[in-house]
């Protein structure tokens, strides 16, 4: 018998090994899971991440103009967008617990008036919040053919000593120049006498300088319309500033006496001869240490309205700084912030007997309230001033 042979079938040309395997059931589940994860990722990106980012961007871009670095303001309800005047009258006495720490380095000038004793107390309590304190004490007047400086009786040296024990704020009392301007500015002897009176008072009372107010009075006398007198007025301010800077402070020999000059706002885009403008600012910049810019009292009984509208403040500031080198002097400007408001009312006669012609008649005005408030500043360009009245 023939022995059995193993049958070997030659590989057919139609059946080559390709190396491809048929997917098993576990592999199918893995691919399905990966596909689901991809869809979930896309869903999260489009419906969660992108909306969240959009909301964040919106909140950052359109968030209310509040400073999160001052949470105590928000916690105490001192910062609001809609404020009724009655709220201000009822709550203006609120102050922060922080009485010493300053949150910024800008200078702050505060006026203190003798008729408001609370202003003195607030100045002592918040001494370290201020860099300059200006008690409203002095008037320089004409007397016969000479001059006299009145107001020393207002000076409270005990108060000044307490201020200096509490902090480093400079004391610069205000001096209103009430002397007849034509005589003062035309006569060198009177100009020298005025400067001597001021410097002697600073030395004797150990002040750190003065705040001078004269421009508005000169404008009222009409002398600023005369180019020659206007130049003399500017030269007098320069002469006073130079004289003060040549005297060392009695408290600090390395520091000279300072001059802050009070200026009023222009009321039209085209500067009038009596307006203080960019050229005047540049002219006095070397001899004046700061300019107290009176951005308040916008309205009057003849034209009742807001006391210090923000648009008007910005408008006057732009005019004062101009488009030239005066903009570099913005850090010398103390922007006025009023702490009082006016309530303009019709008199009983006008109210009861109204006629169309009455609209052209003067409207009586009365101060609604005057009050001391917590520290307020305007940070636009390093411009600061505080009124405690």
C-alpha positions, 0 to 999 in steps of 0.5 A: 500500500502506498503510504499516505502523503501529506496534501499541501495546497499551493497558495493561490495567487488570489489569496495573498496575506495583507496584514489587515485584521478584522476589528474586534468588538473591544476595538469598536468600543474604543473608537466610539468612545474617542469619537464621543470625547471629541464631540464633548470637547467641541461642545464644551469649547463652543458652548461653555468656554467661548461664552465664559470668555465672552462674558469675562471680556464684556465685564472687563470692558463695560464694568462700572468705573469703580476701583477694586483696590478700595473695597471699603468704599463699596462695602460702606456704600460710599460709591454709587452711580445714582445719588440723590442730593438728600443722601449727600446731606444726610450721609456726608459726615461718614468717613473711612476708618483708615485715617492715615494711609494714602493710596497714591502719591499725588499732592492734595491741597485742602482749604480750611475756613475759620467759620467751620470748626469741623474743618479744623477737626477733619484736617487734624484727623486726616493730616496724613491724607494731605500734602498741603493745608490752607487755612483761610486767614489773611487779607493784604489791604491798602491803608492810607498810602501804605499796606497792612496784612490783616488776619493774624488773629485768625491763626491757631498755632496750637492747631498747627502744632498738632498738625505737625505732630500728626503728619508732614502736611505743609501749612500755607495760609491763604492771602487775599490781595485786596490792595488797590491793584493800580497803585500796588502794581505801578509802584515798586515801593508798594510791591516790595512792601507787599512781598516783605509783609508776606515773607515776614509773616511766614518767618514769624509764624513758621509757615511753609509758604502761602496760597495767594488769591488776586487774579479774580480781584484784578479782573473785577477791577478791569486792569487785566484788559490793559496789556501793560498792567497785565504784564505788571500783574504777572511780574509781581507774582513772579517776584513774589515767588522768587522771593519766597523761594529764596527763603528756607523753611524754618522747619526744614532748612533744605526746603524753601517757602512755597507759593500756590496761586489761585486761578479761575476757570475760563467760561468760553473757548475763546480766551478773554483778556482777563482769563488766565490761559496756557501762556500765563501758566507757562510764564509763571511755572518756574516761580509758582509751585502749584495752581489752585484751579477754581472749577466750581461756582459754575451757576449763579442766581442769574443762571441757576444750575449745577455747581461743577458739571463734569463736562465743564470741568474737562472743558476748562482744563483743556483750555488751560492746558492748551495744545502746547508745552503747558500740558507738561505742567498738569502736575502743578494744577490742583483741581477744585472739588466743591463740598457744597451745593446751591438750591436756587428758588423763586421768591414768594412774590415771583412765584405767586405773580408769575408772568412771562417777563419774570423769566428774565428777572434775577432769581434769588439763590440760597445755599442749601447746605455746606458740609465737610466730607470725606476725602475726594479726589479726581485722578485724571491728570494728577490734579487734586484739591480738597475743600473743607468748608 
